[in-house]
Amino acid sequence: MTEIVTRFAPSPTGFMHIGNLRTALYAWLLARAGNGKFIVRIEDTDQVRLVEGAVDVILQTLRQTGLNYDEGPGIGGPNGPYVQSERKEIYRKYAEELVAKGHAYYCFCTAERLQQLHDESDGVGGYDRHCRNLSADEVATHLANGEPYVIRQKIPLEGVTSYVDEVFGEISMENKEMQDQILLKADGYPTYNFAHVVDDYLMGVTHVVRGSEYLTSTPKYVLLYDAFGWPRPHYVHLPLLMGQNEDGKISKLSKRHGAVSFQDLLQAGYLPQAIVNYIALLGWCPKDCNQEIFTLEELCKIFSIEGISKSPSVFDYGKLNWFNSEYIKQMPEQTCAERIVPLLRQKCPAPGLCLDKLAALLHTRVCTFNEATEMVDFVAERLPLDLAAYTNKKNKTTPELCRQILAEVQPKLAACQDWQNDALFALLKAYAEASGIKAGAVMWAVRIAVARKLVTPGGATELMEVFGKEESLSRIEQALQELGD
C-alpha cells in the first residue's frame, strides 16, 4: 500500500449528526496522519429520503470544521462524479457483470408477492430466493416481456464469511444467516449496499471508516469484493455514540438527549473548534499523552487507529461545555465581544449600558455564547430582592450596615466625574479606609444594591461601569428606599 485513501460518504437526508461528523473527522485524521487522501462522496441513491439543501449543509459543515478534502463535490477529481445519482450507469455495468459471473441474479418478484412473504412471516422473514435459480431462457423471457426487475446478490448458501476489522478484530458470519440483498433497484438506482463497494474500489479507497452498526453488514460487502476479484479495503468501525437519559440510563445518542447535530450545537453557542476537539476524544485516546486541548494540526500528528476504543462513548454536555469555555477563554477579547455583544443587545436594549464592558466580564465566565444572555437578567431589568441578601457572614454585613454604607457613598458617587472601574474602586476603597468599614462589606453593599442579585459576573465597581452613572445611582436610591422601609 503506497497511500492511505479514506472517504466520507454521507447521505443528504438531514443535518450533520454528531456521529456522522465524528466519522468524517476520524477518516480525515487517518488520511492526514498518513499524508494520504481524503475523498467526499454524496450517497443520494435513496431518493425518497433526500432533504433539499442537505448537501449544502454537509459541505458547509466540513468547511466550518476545517476538514478539507482532496476530491469531491465542488472541486472534482480523477474519479468523479462524486454524487452517486450521477453514476447510475456505472453501477448497472458492474451489477450485470456480477450476473454474468454467477454472483448475482435477476429477480422479477412483484411488490405484492414480497409483501405477502413479509406478512406471512410476521415481518421477520426475508426473501425466499424465488428467482435465484431461474434458467437463462426464463430470464430472457421475463426481460423480453419488459417485466420490472431488481438484481440481487447471490450469497453462498453454506460456509462462513470472515474479515478483519482494525478495531474489533476478526468478524465472522455464517452465510446462511445473510439475505440475497438487492444490488440494483427496479428504478435503476443502486442500493447503498452495492454502490459504496463499487465506488470505494473505483476511487481507490484503502480504509473504510464508519460506525460499528455496520459490523454485521460488512460480510456481504466483502463477498462482493471477492466476487469481483478486487482487494478488500481495511475496515475501521467506530464505537457507538451514546447519550444519558433523564433516568440516568444510557442509550444510543438521539434528539431526546438534546442538540445532536453540528448545526444545533452552533446555534446553542458552541465553537466549531471546541466541538471538533471534543468529538475527537469520543472513542479515541492519544497514547502516552494527557493533553485534552488539541488543534487539528496537533491531532494529525498523533492520531492512530490503535487509539480507537471498542467501547461505546457517552456524549457528555458537561464535558463539551468545559471544552467550549476553554476555547472562549483563549479568544481575543475583541473577538469574543463581537460574538457576545449582539446577543446582549437583544437581551438588554436599554440605552446607556456599556455592553462591551459586560462582554469582557462574561468572557472568562461563560461556557457558551448563548449562556451569556442567561447571566444578565439583572441587567435587563431590576429584579425583586429579599433584603436578607444584604446579610453576609463573611463580610459581616447586615441590612442596617448596608444602608449606612449606601447613604454615605451615594453623594461621593454622585460627585464622581470618572465613571470607570479603576476610579470607582479607588473611591470605594478610600471610603472604606476612612470609615473603618471593611472594604469587602462596602463592595458587598454596593454590588447587591446595583445588581439586586447574589451571584453576578463582576464586582460592584465593574457592574457600575456597565450600568453607567445614571442607572447605578438610580438603583442605589431604590435600595436606600427599600432599606429605609
C-alpha positions as CSV (number, residue, x, y, z in Angstrom):
1,M,0.0,0.0,0.0
2,T,1.6,3.3,-1.1
3,E,-1.0,5.7,0.1
4,I,-3.9,5.8,2.6
5,V,-7.1,6.9,1.0
6,T,-10.2,7.4,3.1
7,R,-13.6,8.8,2.3
8,F,-16.6,10.4,3.9
9,A,-19.8,9.4,2.2
10,P,-22.9,10.9,3.8
11,S,-26.5,10.6,2.7
12,P,-28.1,14.1,2.3
13,T,-31.1,13.2,4.4
14,G,-30.8,15.9,7.0
15,F,-28.4,17.9,9.2
16,M,-24.9,16.6,10.1
17,H,-25.4,14.4,13.1
18,I,-22.5,14.3,15.7
19,G,-21.9,10.7,14.9
20,N,-21.5,11.5,11.2
21,L,-19.1,14.3,12.0
22,R,-17.0,12.0,14.1
23,T,-16.8,9.5,11.2
24,A,-15.7,12.3,8.9
25,L,-13.2,13.6,11.4
26,Y,-11.6,10.2,12.0
27,A,-11.5,9.4,8.3
28,W,-9.9,12.8,7.7
29,L,-7.4,12.4,10.5
30,L,-6.4,8.9,9.3
31,A,-5.7,10.2,5.9
32,R,-3.8,13.3,7.0
33,A,-1.8,11.4,9.6
34,G,-0.5,9.2,6.8
35,N,-0.1,12.0,4.3
36,G,-2.9,10.4,2.3
37,K,-6.0,11.4,0.5
38,F,-9.5,12.3,1.8
39,I,-12.5,12.0,-0.5
40,V,-16.0,13.3,-0.1
41,R,-18.8,11.4,-1.9
42,I,-22.5,12.1,-1.7
43,E,-24.6,8.9,-1.4
44,D,-28.0,10.0,-2.6
45,T,-29.4,6.8,-4.1
46,D,-32.2,6.7,-1.6
47,Q,-34.2,9.4,-3.5
48,V,-37.2,9.1,-1.2
49,R,-35.4,10.4,1.9
50,L,-33.5,13.2,0.3
51,V,-33.7,16.6,2.0
52,E,-33.4,19.7,0.0
53,G,-30.3,21.7,0.9
54,A,-28.8,18.9,2.9
55,V,-25.8,18.6,0.6
56,D,-25.0,22.3,1.1
57,V,-25.2,21.8,4.9
58,I,-22.8,18.8,4.7
59,L,-20.2,20.7,2.7
60,Q,-20.6,23.8,4.8
61,T,-20.0,21.8,8.0
62,L,-16.8,20.4,6.5
63,R,-15.6,23.9,5.7
64,Q,-16.6,25.2,9.2
65,T,-14.7,22.3,10.9
66,G,-11.6,22.6,8.7
67,L,-12.0,19.1,7.2
68,N,-10.8,20.0,3.7
69,Y,-11.0,17.3,1.1
70,D,-8.9,16.3,-1.9
71,E,-11.6,15.0,-4.2
72,G,-15.3,15.6,-4.1
73,P,-18.3,17.9,-5.0
74,G,-17.2,21.4,-5.9
75,I,-13.6,20.6,-6.6
76,G,-13.8,17.4,-8.7
77,G,-11.1,14.9,-9.2
78,P,-10.0,12.0,-11.3
79,N,-12.7,9.6,-10.0
80,G,-15.8,11.7,-10.4
81,P,-18.6,12.3,-10.5
82,Y,-18.8,12.3,-6.7
83,V,-22.6,12.2,-6.4
84,Q,-24.0,8.7,-6.7
85,S,-27.1,9.7,-8.6
86,E,-24.8,10.8,-11.4
87,R,-23.1,7.4,-11.6
88,K,-26.1,5.2,-12.3
89,E,-24.8,3.6,-15.5
90,I,-21.5,2.7,-13.7
91,Y,-23.5,0.6,-11.2
92,R,-25.6,-1.1,-13.8
93,K,-22.5,-2.2,-15.6
94,Y,-21.0,-3.8,-12.5
95,A,-24.3,-5.3,-11.4
96,E,-24.7,-7.0,-14.8
97,E,-21.0,-8.2,-14.6
98,L,-21.9,-10.0,-11.3
99,V,-24.9,-11.6,-13.0
100,A,-22.6,-12.8,-15.8
101,K,-20.1,-14.2,-13.3
102,G,-22.9,-16.1,-11.4
103,H,-22.7,-14.0,-8.3
104,A,-25.9,-12.1,-8.8
105,Y,-29.3,-12.7,-10.5
106,Y,-32.4,-11.0,-11.9
107,C,-35.4,-11.0,-9.6
108,F,-38.8,-10.4,-11.1
109,C,-40.9,-10.8,-8.0
110,T,-43.7,-8.3,-7.7
111,A,-44.2,-5.9,-4.8
112,E,-47.4,-7.8,-4.0
113,R,-45.5,-11.1,-3.7
114,L,-42.8,-9.6,-1.5
115,Q,-45.4,-8.0,0.8
116,Q,-47.2,-11.4,1.1
117,L,-43.9,-13.0,2.1
118,H,-43.4,-10.3,4.7
119,D,-46.9,-10.7,6.1
120,E,-46.8,-14.5,6.3
121,S,-43.6,-14.4,8.3
122,D,-44.9,-11.6,10.6
123,G,-42.1,-9.4,9.3
124,V,-39.2,-11.5,10.5
125,G,-38.5,-13.5,7.3
126,G,-36.5,-12.4,4.3
127,Y,-36.6,-13.0,0.6
128,D,-37.1,-16.7,-0.2
129,R,-34.8,-16.7,-3.3
130,H,-37.7,-17.5,-5.6
131,C,-35.8,-16.2,-8.7
132,R,-32.4,-17.4,-7.7
133,N,-32.4,-20.5,-10.0
134,L,-34.3,-19.3,-13.0
135,S,-32.9,-20.7,-16.2
136,A,-31.3,-18.5,-18.8
137,D,-34.4,-19.0,-21.0
138,E,-36.8,-18.0,-18.2
139,V,-34.8,-14.8,-17.5
140,A,-34.7,-14.0,-21.2
141,T,-38.5,-14.4,-21.5
142,H,-39.1,-12.1,-18.5
143,L,-36.7,-9.5,-19.9
144,A,-38.3,-9.7,-23.4
145,N,-41.7,-9.1,-21.8
146,G,-40.4,-5.9,-20.2
147,E,-41.1,-7.0,-16.7
148,P,-39.6,-4.9,-14.0
149,Y,-36.8,-6.4,-12.0
150,V,-34.1,-5.9,-9.4
151,I,-30.7,-7.5,-9.3
152,R,-29.9,-9.5,-6.2
153,Q,-26.6,-10.7,-4.7
154,K,-26.2,-14.5,-4.8
155,I,-25.0,-15.2,-1.3
156,P,-23.3,-18.6,-0.8
157,L,-25.7,-20.9,1.0
158,E,-23.0,-22.6,3.0
159,G,-19.8,-21.7,4.8
160,V,-18.6,-18.7,6.8
161,T,-17.5,-15.3,5.6
162,S,-14.9,-13.5,7.8
163,Y,-13.0,-10.3,7.7
164,V,-10.6,-8.4,10.0
165,D,-11.7,-5.1,11.4
166,E,-8.8,-2.8,12.5
167,V,-10.7,-2.1,15.8
168,F,-12.8,-5.1,16.6
169,G,-10.6,-7.8,15.2
170,E,-12.0,-10.8,13.2
171,I,-15.7,-10.7,12.5
172,S,-17.4,-13.9,11.1
173,M,-20.9,-14.7,9.9
174,E,-22.4,-17.9,8.6
175,N,-23.5,-17.4,5.0
176,K,-26.9,-18.9,5.7
177,E,-27.7,-16.0,8.0
178,M,-27.4,-13.5,5.2
179,Q,-30.1,-12.5,2.7
180,D,-29.8,-12.2,-1.0
181,Q,-29.7,-8.4,-0.8
182,I,-30.8,-6.1,-3.7
183,L,-27.9,-4.5,-5.5
184,L,-29.8,-2.7,-8.2
185,K,-33.4,-1.5,-7.7
186,A,-36.2,-1.5,-10.3
187,D,-35.8,2.2,-10.9
188,G,-32.2,1.7,-11.9
189,Y,-30.7,3.2,-8.7
190,P,-28.3,1.0,-6.8
191,T,-28.7,0.3,-3.1
192,Y,-26.2,1.6,-0.6
193,N,-25.0,-2.0,-0.1
194,F,-23.8,-2.2,-3.6
195,A,-22.9,1.4,-4.7
196,H,-20.5,2.1,-1.9
197,V,-18.5,-1.1,-2.7
198,V,-18.2,-0.1,-6.4
199,D,-17.3,3.5,-5.6
200,D,-14.8,2.6,-2.9
201,Y,-12.9,0.3,-5.3
202,L,-13.0,2.7,-8.2
203,M,-12.0,5.7,-6.1
204,G,-9.0,3.7,-4.6
205,V,-10.3,3.8,-1.0
206,T,-7.9,1.8,1.2
207,H,-9.6,2.4,4.6
208,V,-13.3,2.4,5.2
209,V,-14.1,4.3,8.4
210,R,-17.7,4.0,9.6
211,G,-19.9,3.3,12.7
212,S,-19.9,-0.1,14.3
213,E,-23.6,-0.6,13.3
214,Y,-22.1,-1.8,10.0
215,L,-20.0,-4.6,11.6
216,T,-22.5,-7.3,10.8
217,S,-23.3,-6.0,7.3
218,T,-19.7,-6.0,6.1
219,P,-19.6,-9.8,5.4
220,K,-22.0,-9.1,2.5
221,Y,-19.7,-6.4,1.2
222,V,-16.5,-8.4,1.3
223,L,-18.3,-11.1,-0.7
224,L,-18.8,-8.5,-3.4
225,Y,-15.1,-7.6,-3.4
226,D,-14.3,-11.3,-3.6
227,A,-16.8,-11.8,-6.4
228,F,-15.2,-9.1,-8.5
229,G,-11.7,-10.2,-7.6
230,W,-10.9,-6.9,-6.0
231,P,-8.7,-6.5,-2.9
232,R,-10.6,-5.8,0.2
233,P,-10.1,-2.5,1.9
234,H,-9.1,-2.1,5.6
235,Y,-12.2,-1.7,7.8
236,V,-12.2,0.7,10.7
237,H,-15.5,0.5,12.6
238,L,-16.0,3.1,15.3
239,P,-17.7,2.6,18.7
240,L,-21.3,3.7,19.2
241,L,-22.1,7.2,20.5
242,M,-24.4,7.1,23.4
243,G,-26.4,9.6,25.4
244,Q,-27.6,9.7,29.0
245,N,-31.4,9.6,29.6
246,E,-33.1,11.6,32.3
247,D,-33.3,8.5,34.4
248,G,-29.6,8.1,34.2
249,K,-29.7,5.1,31.8
250,I,-27.5,5.1,28.7
251,S,-28.9,4.7,25.2
252,K,-27.9,5.5,21.6
253,L,-27.5,9.2,21.1
254,S,-30.7,10.8,19.8
255,K,-32.6,14.0,19.8
256,R,-34.1,13.2,23.2
257,H,-30.6,13.8,24.7
258,G,-30.5,17.4,23.4
259,A,-28.7,19.0,20.5
260,V,-27.1,16.2,18.5
261,S,-26.4,17.9,15.1
262,F,-23.5,20.1,14.4
263,Q,-25.9,22.9,13.4
264,D,-27.8,22.6,16.6
265,L,-24.6,22.9,18.7
266,L,-23.6,26.0,16.7
267,Q,-27.0,27.6,17.4
268,A,-26.6,26.8,21.1
269,G,-23.4,28.9,21.1
270,Y,-20.6,26.3,20.8
271,L,-17.5,26.9,18.7
272,P,-16.6,24.6,15.8
273,Q,-13.1,24.1,17.1
274,A,-14.4,23.0,20.5
275,I,-16.9,20.6,19.0
276,V,-14.3,19.0,16.9
277,N,-11.8,18.8,19.7
278,Y,-14.4,17.1,22.0
279,I,-15.7,14.6,19.5
280,A,-12.1,13.6,18.6
281,L,-11.9,12.2,22.1
282,L,-15.2,10.4,21.9
283,G,-13.9,6.9,21.1
284,W,-10.2,7.7,20.7
285,C,-7.5,8.4,23.1
286,P,-3.9,9.6,22.3
287,K,-1.1,7.3,23.5
288,D,1.2,8.5,26.3
289,C,-0.4,11.9,26.5
290,N,-2.8,13.5,29.0
291,Q,-3.4,16.6,26.8
292,E,-7.0,17.4,26.1
293,I,-6.9,20.6,24.1
294,F,-5.8,19.9,20.5
295,T,-5.7,21.8,17.2
296,L,-6.4,19.9,14.1
297,E,-2.8,20.0,13.2
298,E,-1.8,18.5,16.5
299,L,-4.4,15.7,16.1
300,C,-3.0,14.9,12.7
301,K,0.4,14.3,14.2
302,I,-0.7,11.8,16.9
303,F,-3.8,10.1,15.5
304,S,-3.7,6.4,15.0
305,I,-6.1,3.5,14.7
306,E,-4.6,1.9,17.7
307,G,-6.1,4.6,19.9
308,I,-9.7,3.9,18.9
309,S,-11.7,2.1,21.6
310,K,-14.2,-0.7,21.1
311,S,-16.4,0.5,24.0
312,P,-19.3,2.9,23.4
313,S,-18.7,6.6,24.2
314,V,-21.2,8.7,26.1
315,F,-21.7,12.3,24.8
316,D,-21.4,14.4,27.9
317,Y,-22.6,18.0,27.5
318,G,-20.9,19.0,30.7
319,K,-17.5,18.0,29.2
320,L,-18.4,19.8,26.0
321,N,-19.2,22.9,28.0
322,W,-15.7,22.7,29.6
323,F,-14.0,22.4,26.2
324,N,-16.0,25.3,24.8
325,S,-15.3,27.5,27.8
326,E,-11.6,26.9,27.4
327,Y,-11.8,27.9,23.7
328,I,-13.7,31.0,24.6
329,K,-11.1,32.0,27.2
330,Q,-8.4,31.7,24.5
331,M,-10.2,34.1,22.2
332,P,-9.0,37.7,21.9
333,E,-11.3,39.9,24.0
334,Q,-12.4,41.9,20.9
335,T,-13.3,38.7,19.0
336,C,-15.3,37.4,21.9
337,A,-17.1,40.7,22.3
338,E,-18.1,40.5,18.6
339,R,-19.9,37.3,19.4
340,I,-21.5,38.3,22.7
341,V,-22.4,41.9,22.3
342,P,-25.1,41.3,19.6
343,L,-26.7,38.8,22.0
344,L,-26.6,41.2,24.9
345,R,-28.1,44.0,22.8
346,Q,-31.1,41.8,22.2
347,K,-31.5,40.9,25.8
348,C,-30.6,44.4,27.2
349,P,-31.8,47.1,24.7
350,A,-31.8,49.9,27.3
351,P,-29.6,52.9,26.3
352,G,-26.6,53.8,28.4
353,L,-25.4,50.3,29.1
354,C,-21.7,49.6,28.4
355,L,-22.2,46.2,26.7
356,D,-18.5,46.0,25.7
357,K,-17.6,46.1,29.4
358,L,-20.3,43.5,30.2
359,A,-19.0,41.2,27.4
360,A,-15.5,41.5,28.9
361,L,-16.8,40.4,32.3
362,L,-18.5,37.4,30.7
363,H,-15.5,36.4,28.6
364,T,-14.0,34.0,31.1
365,R,-17.2,33.1,32.8
366,V,-19.4,31.6,30.1
367,C,-19.4,28.0,28.7
368,T,-21.3,29.0,25.6
369,F,-22.1,32.3,24.0
370,N,-25.8,31.8,24.4
371,E,-25.2,31.3,28.2
372,A,-24.3,35.0,28.3
373,T,-27.9,36.0,27.9
374,E,-28.9,33.8,30.8
375,M,-26.4,35.5,33.1
376,V,-27.5,39.1,32.5
377,D,-31.1,39.0,33.7
378,F,-30.2,41.5,36.4
379,V,-29.0,43.9,33.7
380,A,-32.1,43.6,31.5
381,E,-34.4,44.5,34.4
382,R,-34.4,45.3,38.1
383,L,-35.0,42.0,39.8
384,P,-37.1,41.7,43.0
385,L,-34.8,41.4,46.0
386,D,-35.2,40.0,49.5
387,L,-33.5,42.4,51.9
388,A,-31.8,39.4,53.5
389,A,-29.4,39.4,50.6
390,Y,-27.6,42.3,52.3
391,T,-26.6,40.0,55.1
392,N,-23.3,38.3,54.5
393,K,-21.4,36.4,57.2
394,K,-18.0,36.6,55.6
395,N,-18.1,40.4,55.3
396,K,-20.2,40.8,58.5
397,T,-22.8,42.9,56.8
398,T,-26.4,43.5,57.8
399,P,-29.2,45.4,56.1
400,E,-28.6,48.2,58.6
401,L,-24.9,48.4,57.9
402,C,-25.5,48.3,54.2
403,R,-28.0,51.2,54.4
404,Q,-25.4,53.2,56.2
405,I,-22.7,52.4,53.6
406,L,-25.0,53.3,50.7
407,A,-26.2,56.5,52.3
408,E,-22.6,57.6,52.8
409,V,-21.2,56.6,49.4
410,Q,-24.1,57.9,47.4
411,P,-23.0,61.6,47.4
412,K,-19.4,60.6,46.7
413,L,-20.5,58.6,43.7
414,A,-22.8,61.4,42.5
415,A,-19.8,63.7,42.6
416,C,-17.5,61.3,40.7
417,Q,-16.5,62.5,37.3
418,D,-14.6,59.5,36.1
419,W,-17.1,56.7,35.9
420,Q,-14.5,53.9,35.2
421,N,-13.9,50.8,37.2
422,D,-10.5,51.8,38.5
423,A,-11.7,55.2,39.6
424,L,-14.8,53.8,41.2
425,F,-12.8,51.1,43.0
426,A,-10.4,53.7,44.4
427,L,-13.3,55.8,45.6
428,L,-15.0,53.0,47.5
429,K,-11.7,51.7,48.9
430,A,-10.8,55.2,50.2
431,Y,-14.2,55.4,51.8
432,A,-13.7,52.0,53.5
433,E,-10.3,53.1,54.9
434,A,-11.7,56.5,56.1
435,S,-14.8,55.0,57.7
436,G,-13.1,51.9,59.2
437,I,-15.5,49.6,57.5
438,K,-14.1,46.5,55.8
439,A,-13.7,47.0,52.0
440,G,-15.4,43.7,51.4
441,A,-18.5,45.0,53.3
442,V,-18.6,48.2,51.2
443,M,-18.3,46.3,48.0
444,W,-21.0,43.8,49.0
445,A,-23.4,46.6,49.9
446,V,-22.9,48.4,46.6
447,R,-23.0,45.3,44.5
448,I,-26.2,43.9,46.0
449,A,-27.8,47.4,45.6
450,V,-26.8,47.7,42.0
451,A,-27.2,44.1,40.8
452,R,-30.1,43.0,43.1
453,K,-28.7,39.5,42.8
454,L,-26.3,37.4,44.9
455,V,-24.2,35.9,42.1
456,T,-23.0,38.2,39.3
457,P,-20.3,38.3,36.7
458,G,-18.1,41.0,38.1
459,G,-17.8,43.0,41.2
460,A,-19.5,46.2,42.4
461,T,-17.4,48.8,40.5
462,E,-17.2,46.7,37.4
463,L,-21.0,46.5,37.3
464,M,-21.4,50.2,38.0
465,E,-19.3,50.9,34.9
466,V,-21.6,48.6,32.9
467,F,-24.7,50.3,34.1
468,G,-23.4,53.8,33.7
469,K,-23.7,56.6,36.3
470,E,-27.4,57.4,36.0
471,E,-28.7,53.9,36.3
472,S,-26.2,52.9,39.0
473,L,-27.3,55.9,41.2
474,S,-30.9,55.2,40.5
475,R,-30.5,51.6,41.7
476,I,-28.7,52.8,44.8
477,E,-31.5,55.2,45.5
478,Q,-34.1,52.4,45.2
479,A,-32.0,50.3,47.6
480,L,-32.0,53.1,50.2
481,Q,-35.7,53.5,50.0
482,E,-36.2,49.7,50.4
483,L,-33.8,49.5,53.3
484,G,-35.3,52.6,54.9
485,D,-38.7,50.9,54.9
